[in-house]
Amino acid sequence: MNQHHAFVIEAGAEEGIELAQAWVQKELGMTVRGNPDVVVLRYGLFSVEDARRVSELAAGVPFAGEHKVVIIAASRAYHEAQNVLLKLFEEPPRGTYLFLVLPTLGSLLPTLRSRVQVLSKPVPRLRSGRQEIAGPTEQFLAANKEKRSAMIKRLTSGKDEEDRRELREEAIALVNGIEAVAYAKLKRGGEAAALLSDIAILRGYLYDRSAPVRLILEHLLLVLPKNLL
C-alpha cells in the first residue's frame, strides 16, 4: 500500500508542528527531539526564496536513518512560493516526508492541494460506561438522513457574524474529517480521486464568508459513496 509523503495541516504553528511530530513518531518510529533528520522550519510569510531553500534542504540525504522529515510552519504562503513547492510535494525525494502547517487552508492553491493529504487532528473519543461516543465526523457519517440534515441545519443557524464564523469553522473541520475517512477507507483510484477533488473544491468555497454552507454540505452528501456512510 502506498503511503503519503506530503501533508498539509490546518493549525497554529506549534500545534501543527506537534501533530506532525506525533505522526512521525507513530508512523515512522523516529525520535523527533534532537534528530538531525527531523527539520522544523518556522516562517511568518513563506516566500519564493524560502521555498527554494526548502527544496534544496529536502534534496539532501538523511544523516542517520532511512527517512528525512521537513516540517514547514508559516502564517501565510505566497502563491508564487507554493508554485515552487509543487514538484517537490508531488514527488518528494525517496524517504523524505514533508509537512506544511498553515493557520487556514483557504489560501492553498488547488494545484498544491491536489498533491497533499490533509492531516487532521485526532478525533477525541469519550467513554461513558461501556458506550463510546464518536467524534463529530463519525457521528455525521453514521447518522441517518434526518439526523444528518439536522446537523447541517445546526451548522447553518448562526445568529450573528461571530456565531456564523464559528459554525463555518466547524463545517470546515467536518469536511476535513470526512476527507481523512475517505483516505483511510477508499482505494486509491477513480472513486477516491473524484471524491477528494470534490471535497477540495467544496472546502475552498467554505472559506468565503458569504458561502452557502447548507448547500455545500448537502452537495457533499450527494457525492459521498455509500461505502463511506
C-alpha positions in Angstrom: 0.0 0.0 0.0 1.4 3.4 -1.0 1.9 5.8 1.9 1.6 9.5 1.5 4.8 11.5 1.8 3.4 15.1 1.6 0.9 16.5 4.1 -0.7 19.8 5.0 -2.0 20.7 8.4 -4.5 23.4 9.3 -3.5 24.6 12.7 -1.4 27.2 14.6 2.3 26.8 14.1 3.2 25.0 17.4 0.0 22.8 17.4 0.6 21.8 13.8 4.3 21.0 14.4 3.3 18.8 17.4 0.8 17.0 15.2 3.4 16.4 12.5 5.9 15.2 15.0 3.4 12.8 16.6 2.7 11.3 13.2 6.4 10.9 12.5 6.9 9.1 15.9 3.9 6.8 15.4 4.1 6.0 11.7 7.9 6.1 11.1 9.1 5.2 14.6 11.5 8.2 14.6 12.7 10.2 17.5 11.9 13.8 16.8 13.9 15.6 19.6 17.5 16.3 18.7 17.2 14.3 15.5 19.0 15.9 12.6 16.7 14.1 10.1 13.7 15.9 11.5 13.9 19.5 10.5 11.4 22.1 11.7 11.2 25.5 9.9 9.2 28.4 11.1 8.2 31.4 8.9 5.9 34.4 9.0 5.4 35.0 5.3 6.7 32.0 3.3 8.5 33.4 0.2 9.8 32.1 -3.0 13.3 32.1 -1.6 12.1 30.2 1.4 10.5 27.6 -0.9 13.8 27.2 -2.9 15.8 26.7 0.3 13.3 24.1 1.5 13.6 22.3 -1.9 17.4 22.3 -1.5 17.2 21.0 2.1 14.8 18.2 1.1 17.1 17.0 -1.6 19.8 16.1 0.9 20.1 12.5 2.1 19.3 11.6 5.7 22.1 11.9 8.2 21.4 8.8 10.3 18.4 6.8 9.3 16.4 5.9 6.1 13.9 8.8 6.5 14.1 12.5 6.5 11.3 14.8 7.6 10.8 18.5 6.8 8.1 20.4 8.7 7.3 23.9 7.4 5.1 26.1 9.6 4.1 29.5 8.2 1.5 32.1 8.9 1.0 32.6 5.2 2.5 31.2 2.0 2.7 33.3 -1.1 1.2 31.7 -4.2 4.5 32.0 -6.0 6.2 30.1 -3.2 3.5 27.4 -3.3 4.2 27.0 -7.0 7.9 26.4 -6.3 6.8 23.6 -3.9 4.6 21.8 -6.5 7.2 19.4 -7.9 8.7 18.7 -4.5 5.4 17.9 -2.9 4.3 15.8 -5.9 7.5 13.7 -5.9 9.4 14.0 -2.7 12.9 12.5 -2.7 13.0 8.9 -1.7 12.4 8.5 2.1 11.5 12.2 2.6 8.3 13.3 4.3 7.0 16.8 4.0 4.6 18.7 6.2 3.2 22.2 5.6 1.5 23.8 8.5 -0.8 26.8 7.9 -3.4 28.5 10.1 -6.0 28.2 7.3 -6.1 26.2 4.1 -8.2 28.8 2.3 -5.2 30.3 0.5 -3.8 27.0 -0.5 -3.5 26.7 -4.3 -5.7 23.9 -5.8 -2.6 22.6 -7.7 -0.7 22.2 -4.4 -3.8 20.9 -2.5 -4.1 18.1 -5.0 -0.7 16.9 -4.2 -1.0 16.6 -0.5 -3.1 14.8 2.2 -4.7 16.9 4.9 -3.5 15.6 8.2 -6.4 16.2 10.6 -6.4 16.5 14.4 -7.2 13.2 16.1 -11.0 12.9 16.8 -11.5 12.8 20.6 -13.4 9.8 21.9 -15.1 10.0 25.3 -16.3 6.9 27.2 -19.4 6.7 29.2 -19.7 3.3 30.9 -19.4 0.8 28.0 -20.6 3.2 25.4 -18.2 5.1 23.2 -19.2 8.5 22.0 -17.8 9.1 18.5 -16.5 12.4 17.2 -18.5 14.8 15.0 -17.3 13.3 11.7 -18.1 9.7 12.7 -21.5 10.8 14.1 -22.3 12.6 10.9 -21.3 9.6 8.7 -23.2 7.1 10.9 -26.4 9.2 11.1 -29.5 8.6 9.0 -30.7 11.2 6.5 -32.9 13.1 9.0 -30.1 13.4 11.6 -27.5 14.5 9.0 -30.0 17.2 7.9 -30.4 18.3 11.5 -26.6 18.5 11.9 -26.3 20.6 8.7 -29.2 22.8 9.9 -27.3 23.5 13.2 -24.1 24.4 11.3 -26.1 27.0 9.3 -28.1 28.6 12.1 -25.7 31.3 13.2 -27.4 34.3 14.7 -24.6 36.8 14.1 -21.3 37.1 12.2 -19.2 35.7 15.1 -21.6 32.8 15.5 -21.6 32.1 11.8 -17.8 32.2 11.7 -17.5 29.6 14.4 -20.1 27.4 12.8 -18.3 27.7 9.4 -15.1 26.6 11.1 -17.0 23.6 12.5 -18.2 22.8 8.9 -14.7 23.0 7.6 -13.5 20.7 10.4 -16.3 18.3 9.4 -15.2 18.3 5.8 -11.6 17.7 6.8 -12.7 14.8 8.9 -14.7 13.3 6.0 -11.6 13.7 3.8 -9.5 11.8 6.3 -12.0 9.0 6.4 -12.1 8.9 2.6 -8.3 8.5 2.5 -8.4 5.7 5.0 -11.4 3.7 3.6 -11.3 4.2 -0.1 -8.9 2.5 -2.5 -6.7 4.9 -4.4 -8.1 5.4 -7.8 -11.1 6.8 -9.6 -13.6 6.8 -6.8 -11.3 8.3 -4.2 -9.7 10.8 -6.6 -13.1 12.1 -7.7 -14.4 12.4 -4.1 -11.2 14.1 -2.8 -11.3 16.5 -5.7 -14.9 17.4 -4.9 -14.0 17.8 -1.2 -11.1 20.2 -2.0 -13.4 22.4 -4.2 -16.2 22.5 -1.6 -13.8 23.3 1.2 -12.4 26.2 -0.8 -15.9 27.6 -1.1 -16.5 27.3 2.7 -13.7 29.8 3.4 -15.8 32.5 1.7 -17.8 34.3 4.4 -20.8 34.6 2.1 -20.7 30.9 1.2 -24.0 29.0 1.2 -22.8 26.5 3.9 -26.0 24.4 3.8 -25.9 23.9 0.0 -22.3 23.0 0.2 -22.8 20.4 2.9 -25.9 19.0 1.2 -24.0 18.7 -2.1 -21.2 16.8 -0.2 -23.7 14.3 1.0 -24.8 13.7 -2.6 -21.3 12.9 -3.8 -20.3 10.7 -0.8 -20.1 7.0 -1.9 -22.3 4.6 0.0 -19.4 2.6 1.3 -18.2 5.7 3.2 -21.5 6.3 5.0 
